[in-house]
Amino acid sequence: MTAGRAAVPQEPEDRLHRYYADPAVRRRIGEYLGSRSGEATAVFVSDPAPARDRPFQPLPAGKLWELLDARLEAARSLWDRASLIAHLDLEHVHFDRPWEPLADPERSERLQRPLADALAGILAEHGIAPLHLLTGRGHHFVWRIERGSRACRELAALGTLSENLRRLYATPQPPFGEAVGEELGVAQQGLGKVLEALAHRALALAAGRSAVPLQLTAVTVGPGPNGREIVSLDLSQFGDPLHDRGIRIPFTAYLKGAHLGAPPEVQERPLVVLPVVAGDERAARAAMHDLDLAAAFARRAAAAIPEASRATEDLIAAYLDSDLAAFHALYEAVEPEPPERWPEIYDRLDLSVLPLCARRVLEEPNDLLLQPAVIQLVVRTLLAEGWHPRHIAGLIASKYGRDHGWLPGIHFHDPGVRADFYVRLFAGLVATGLDELVDFNCQSTREKGLCPGLACGWDLRNLAGCLCEGGGHG
């Protein structure tokens, strides 16, 4: 067994190798890579679970079978030579028992159903028929927008690039020394805004219909009857440069249980990512845990990413008419301070005027400032103190950009992109009223484990009141 790989028992490992040798399975995997005349349009493949001892390493798509032989699971790049890939990732996240969705998949699916239906309904309303994948913990909805299409040009008009990101997208990247290019990079940023607005609509439709909180990204919450858990609509791919992110490949194994420390009976259960055919999730779910059934399923279940450029134009139009688009314009009307001005601006922030929970984060950012719930706490606090959200992003980027023991490529790939994404996300929820601030109080902060436990004389409810009165734009 390759060092560092998830601990898969030998007999199931042998079965996976035989499964990957099936011609139908190999054909479907090739479809997802965008194979055209034997060449993939996906720029690279990679391990879907990089770690400190196994950093992210993009490999040529032609190395996929070697990767699966060594690692048993794989992802393809979001970066594609022919298209801009749109991807929505919905999953059940349990903070106390991370493997819980794998241990009780029926309950996990019930919790996700309202948000999954809301997403599917909105996409159908706009004429988008994505490839719908079932993973071990949730759903992926994937479609593509042709490069050079009108939709891709409209997305590029919506996007903005920092100077650092502009340089990155002009720089040759592994594995082939290709550059993303400004045109595709800025379109991907525009796509992030459009999908953020789509996510707002889906959360509003599904509100109150799940037994657990619904969140954008994996935001820690207080405990419920079954512990601390949420259903997350994860857009965090837009918090990293395009060339640093991948998505799981259908008809490949999902070994997350081993990575999450699941009990042996959960780890040993076969699990394969499969597409939904003609809306029939039951057939895909029946085959996910049986490699023979999964191989048979490959004979009738296509895995090519569908093209939806024209339909995406309608989704873009809906975004332009949204309150979130108006907030994005206000957000980008201000520039954060450049690094050369950090010492005289962000470094001079008087932390003593902040509640201890927020002060601690800014004094000791690693690893607190890697947690979405912590970033949300800082964003809410500073918005209530009158900060413009773009300067909150600048402050957080300044913490990422200093030597606090960060591990580049493990903790984040680009400080400015990461800070901008999360601050815009959380400030946008406040600005549009979708974040009702019900957990912006001291009790909830303690339940999330974010309170230092020392009396500081602050009551976060007062800050929440300031946000409700001021609208949250800063």
N, C-alpha and C positions, 0 to 999 in steps of 0.2 A: 504494500500500500504506500502511495506517495506521501512523504512527510507533510504534515499540516492539513491533510485532507480530512473532511468530515468522516467520523468513525462509522463506516458502513460495513456490516458483517460480510464475511467473504462470500457466502453463497448468494445473498442478494446482489453483491457486486458483480459476480459472474453473470447473473441473470440480466443485469443492466447492460453488460457488454454484449450479450446475445441480442437483447432488445435493440440496441443501437446498430446492430448489423442488419436488421430487417430493411429491405429495400424501400418499403412504403414509408417507414419512419424517416429514413434518410432523405427521401424525396420531399416530405413535408417540411423537414427542418431546412432543406435547401430553399424551399419556397419562401420561408420567413426571412431568409437572408437576402431575398430579392434576386435570386439566381436568374441571370439572363445570358443564354448561350454559354452556360457553364461558369460565368463570372458573377460573383455576388456584388450587389450594390451596397451592402453594409460594408463600412470601411474596416471594421475590426470585430473580433470576438474576444471575450474576456471571461475570467472567473466572476460569477455573480456575487461572490461574498469575499472581497478582499479584506485583509486583516493586517495587523501590525507586522507579523512575520511573513505576510504574503501580500505585498502591495499590489495595487492596480497595475496590470500589465496588458496593454492592447496587443493582440496577435492578429496576423493576417487571417481573413475568413477561411482561407484554405487550410489553416491549422486547426479548424474546429474539431475534427475527429481525433486529433492528438490531444486536444484539450479535454474532450469528453472521456478519452481513454484514461487520462491522468486524474481528472477532477470529478468526472461523472455528471457534472452540471455545467451550464454555460449561459452566457448572455450575448446578445448582439449589440452593436453600437446604435445609439440614437442617430449618430452621424451617418448619413447615407449619401451616396454619390448622385442618385437620381431624384430624391425626394426629401422633403421636410417631414419627419415622422411626428405625428400627434399621438400622445400616449397619456391615458388617465389610469392611475393606480389606486385602487380601492382595497383596503384591507382592515381586518379586525386586529387591533393591537392590544395586548394585555401586558401591562407594565410589571405586574407581580409574578405572573407565570407566562413568559413570552410564548411558550409552546401551546398554550391553551386552545387557540383556534384549530390546531392540528389534532389535539386530543379529543375535541368535541366539535367536529365540523358541522354537524346539523345545527347546533345552537349558533355557531359562528355565522352560518349562512342566514339564519333568521334575523340576527342583529344587523347584517349588512343589507338585507333585501330592500328596505325602504330607499336607501341612498342609491343602490344599484339600479332600482327601477326608475328613480328620478333621473339619473344620468342617461339611461337608455332612452327614456321618453323624450328628453330634451334633444338628444342627438337625432332621434327619429323625426322630431318636429322640424329639424333643419335639413332633413334628407340625408343624414350621415348614417351609413350602415357599417360600423367598425367591425374589425375582427374582435370578437369577444372571447377572452381567454379566462379559464378558471385556474387559479394558482392554489397553493396550499392554504393561503390565508385570505384569499379574496378574488378580485376580478381585475383584469386589464382590458381596456378598450383602446384599440389601436387602429389608426388609419394614416394615409399618407397624402401629402400635397405635392404635386409635381413641381420641381424646380423650374422656374420660368413661367409658371402659370400666373394668371391674374391674382389668384388668392395669395400666392407666395409674394408677389409684388406688394399687395395690400398689407400683408403682415410685416414686410420690411419697412413700409412707411410708418408702421406703429411702433417699431422697435427703436431703441437707442443703445449705443455702445459706449462704455467708458473708454478712455484712451488706453488703459491697460488691456481691456478686452479686445479692443481694435488691434493692438499689437499682437496679442495672443493668436487671434484669428488670421493674422498675416504670417505667423511663424509655422514652419514645417513641423508636423506632429508624427509620432510613431503610429502605426508600424511601417508606413511607406514614405514618410517625409512629405506628405501632402499637407496643405493648409486648408482650414475650414473655409476661409474667405469671408470678407465682410458681408457680402450679400446674403449668404446662408445664415451667418451668425446673427445678423440684425433681424432677419425673418424669424429666427427661433425665439429671440427676445419678444417680438410682437406676438408670436403664438402663445408665449407664457401669459401675457396680459389677457388674451382672448379666453384661454382655458381657465384663468383665474375668475373671470366673470361667469363662465359656465359653471364653475364650482360653486359660486355664490348662489346661483339660481337653484342648483341641485340641493344645496344645504337648506335653503328656504323651503323648498317643496317637501323635503323629508323631515323637517323639524318636528320633534315630538312623536315621531312614529317608530323610533328605535328605543330599546330598553337601556341603551348606553349613549353617552354624548357623541355627537358627530363633530368632527374637527377637520380643519385643513392642516395637513401634516400631523405628525405624531406628538401632539401636545398632551403632556401629562395632566391628569385630572385627579380629583380626590376619590376615595374609595366608594364603590357602590356595593350592592349585596354580594357580588361575585368578585370583589377586589377592584383595582384600578384598571379600567379598560375603556376603549373608545372604538369607534369606527372612523378610520382616517381616509380622507381623500388627499393623497399625497402628490403635491406638485413640486417636491424638492429637487427634481431634475433641473429646474430652472434656477437653482441656487448654485450651479456649477457650470463651467464652460461646456459647450456641446460635445467637445471631443473627449470629455472625461466621464460620460455617462452611458450605461448600457441598460437593456431590458431583457428579461428572461425569454428564452426561446421555447415555443410550444413543442411538445413531444420530447422534452428533456426532463430529467429528474429534478425534483424540488427537495433539496436536502436541508432545508432550513431548520428542521427539528434538531438535527445534530449540532448545527451552529448555535442554536438557542439553548442547548443543554436539556433537551426533552428526555423524559424517561425512556428506557430501552424499548418498551412496547410501542412507543410513538415513533422513535427513530427507525425501527425495523420495518415499519409498514411502508410498502412501496408507494410512491407518490410522483405523478407525472403531470406537468402543465399541459392542459388540453384545450382546444377551441370548442366553442358552442356551435352546433350546426342547426340552422333553421329555428333558433330560439329554444331548442330542447336541451336544457341544462342537465336533465336527469341522465341522459345517455352519456354525457361527458363525465358526470360525477361517478357513474357506475364503472367507468373505465379507468379513472384516475389512480385507483389503488390496485390495479391488476395489469401487469406488464403485457400479458397475452391479449387482454381486451384492448389495451392501449394500442398495441401493434395492429390489431384488427380494425380499430377505429381509424387509424391512419389511412386505411384503404378508401375511406369515404369522406374524410374530414379535411378540407383544404386549409392551408395555413398561410397563404399569401396575404400580405397586408393590402387591403382594398384602397383604391385611389378615390379620393373624395374632394378634389380641388374645387369644383363648382359649388358643391354643398357647403364647403367651408366659407365661401364668400357670404353666405346667408348668416353663418355664425358670427362672422366678423361684423356684419351690419348690426346684429343684435348687441354686440359688445359696444359699438360706437354710440348706441342709444342708451347705454347704461349709466347709472350713477357711478359705477366703478371707473369707467373711462374718464369721467369728469375728475374724479379723485386722482387718477394717474397723471392727468395733465397738471394738476396743482402740485403733485409730488415732484414731477420732473422740472417744474419751473424754477427750482432752487438747486444749486450745485453744492455738494458737500465740500468741506475744506480739503485741499490737497495735502499730501503727507508733509511737505515742508512747513505747513502752518499748524500741524498737530500740536507742537510744543506750546504755542501761544494761544491755542483755542481749546481743543478737546482735552489736552493734558491739564489745563487749568480749571477744569470743572471742580467746584467745591463739593466733594462727595458727602460732606457732613450735613448738607441740606436735604439729603435723600433718605428714605426709609432704609433700615438696615438690610432688608432683603435685596433691594436694588443696589445698595452701596457695596455689599459683599461681592456681587457679580462683577462689578467694574474694578474692584480691587484685586480679585482673584479669578480672572475670567476662564482659566483652563481648569476643569472642563465644563464649568457652569454655562459658559456662553456658547457651548455646542448644543445645548438642549433647547428645543423649540419653546417649551413652556417658560424657560428662563428669559429667552429673547422677548417673548410676549410680555412678561412682567416688566422688563426694562422699557419696552415700547410704550406700554400703557402708562407707566410712571412718568416718563419724560414728556409724553403728549400732555398729560395732566399738568405738568410744570410749564407748559407753553412752548416746548420745543417743536420746530418744524420736523416732520418725519425724515426728511432727507438728511438733516443734521444728526438725527439719531442713528441713521445708517452710517454716516461718516464717523461718529464716535465709536460704533461697534467695529467698523472696519479698522479704525486705529488700534483697537485692542487686538484684533486678529493680525494686524501688521507688525506688532511688536513681539519681542522674544518672551513669550509666556510658556514655552515648552511645546508649542504646537508641532504636529507632525504633518508636514505638507504632503498632500495626496492621500492622507488617511483622515485627518480632521476636516480638511476642506481643501479645495483646489485653487480658489482665488478669493482673497479676503473681501474685495469690493463687491463681487458678484454675490457672494454668500450673504453679506450684510444687507445689500440692497434688496435681495429677494425676500428675506424674512421680515424686514421692517416694512416694506411695501405691503406684504401679505397681511400682517397683523394690523398695521395702521389703516389699511383699506377696509378691514372688517369693522373697525371702530367707526370710520368715516361714513360707511353706508348703513350703520345701525345693525348689521348682522351679528356683531359682537355686542351682546346686551350687558356685558360686564358683570354677570351674575356671580362669577367666581373671583372678581377683583376685590377681595377682602382678606383680612388677616387670617380668619379661620380656614378658608380654602387654601390660602398660601401655606399654612402649616400642614394641612392634609396632603398637599402635593410634595412636602418635604423641602420647600423652598424658603422657609422662615429660619433664620439663625437661632431662634429660640431665646433671644435676649430682648428685654423690654426696651423699646426705642421711642415710645411715646407717639407713634404714628398710628393712624387708623386709615387703612387703604380705602375704606368706603368713602372717605372725604375726597380722595383723589378720583374715585369713580364718579362722584357727583360733579366734579369739575369737568370731566370728560363729557358727561351727559349734557351739561350746560353749554360747553364750548364746541361740541361737534367733532373734536379730535383732529383738526387739521393743523393745529399749531400756528 
